Amino acid sequence: MLAVLLVVVVGGIAVAVTYLTQNQTLVRERCTAVVGPESYELDPDQAANAALIAGLSVKRGLPPRAASIALATAIQESKLRNIDYGDRDSVGLFQQRPSQGWGTTEQLMDPVYATNAFYDVLVEIEGYENLAVTDAAQQVQRSAFPAAYADHEAEARAFASALTGQSTGALNCVLRQPTTVGDPQQVLGQLTTAFGEHSTSVSGRQVLVQAQGSTGWAIAQWAVANAKALNITGVDYAGLKWSREQAQWSVAETTSDTVRITLAGPDDIKE
């Protein structure tokens, strides 16, 4: 329980009022990607969309640069939110337009479809890996404001580096305590959507995913980015452990071939 002292003015008189809050209700929820001396923040829902975009690039076998370009584009176009409005008939994460042949409105409101549609065009651009982010994004999007993509390059690179597994333990989320128990099958379903089929198993409140190297780190940090939505309380992988309660990665005796995702159980739910 957290005690918070507030001063309220009533009839010109300052009155001290103590509020007791439970469940960390005053915590400012956020997800942070750190690369070198720089750090960047997203809200948890934005981070979950970023993790999907990066995960699909891993699933497709694309270089991390592809995820950087896609993330910079989505940050500029929608602030990484799956919105159902925009300029003229633009919708979705990438503000793609049905009238320009990207697909139907319903399709473009599906983040998986929209992201794959973006990558389908990006990979047809010769040498896109070596282009400036703004040039590559513009060749896909044909925006009226192409220079704007460059404004988000550093942020996109930081999140792409973490969420494609190039940087280890680089994504952290500060979250309130969960209010609902986690569902292993929901985690497995979304994991498969983002990364494709992997050898997985469920043990009680834990989901175990067989993965190694950068793919393992991509999955581990995907789980952290989705911790709020999927009621995840811990992630273990390759000598590190992320704890929702501690809101950080710490050294731990964890294996380098299995990502262990721990979900909230009844005992984790605070009234």
Buried (B, 14 or more C-beta within 10 A) or exposed (E): EEEEEEEEEEEEEEEEEEEEEEBBEEBEBBBBBBBEEEEBEBBBBBBBBBBBBBBBBBBBEBBBBBBBBBBBBBBBBBBBBBBEEBEEBBBBBBBBBBEEEBBEBEBBBBBBBBBEBBBEBBBEBEEBBEBEBBBBBBBBBEBEEBEBBBBBBBBBBBBBBBBBBBBBBBBBBBBBBBEEBBBBEBBBEBBEBBBEEBEBEBEEBBBBBBBBEBBBBBBBBBBBBBBBBBBBBBBBBBBBBBBBEEBBBEEBEBBEEBBBBBBBBEEBBEE
